[in-house]
């Protein structure tokens, strides 16, 4: 419901844009993510296939991956 509010998606994206703006322009980010991160991935996603998970641990220091199988709709 919250995401359906006018401007909600842009507000969320703007938060991230603002938080990393100086980091990118000053060269202070090496590409590593140091906060604990949980990635939930649908294993039957046709647009973002599971191979995008390969090597993610090289960039995310504290990574947990949840692989979600496709459940039959019936």
C-alpha positions, 0 to 999 in steps of 0.5 A: 500500500505504501508503494502505491502512494503518488511519488513513493517510488521516486522518494525511495530512489531519491534517498539513495541517489542523495546518500551516494552522490558525494561518494561517487564524485569524490572517488571514495567508494571502492564498490564494496558493500559493508552492511549486512545484506540479504538478497531474496531471489526468485529462481524462476525469474525470466528477466533476472536469472539466478546467474546474477548472484554469481560473484556477489559475495566478492562485493558484499562483505556480509551476504546472505542469499535466499533462493526462492523456488517458484510455487505453483499458483494452484 
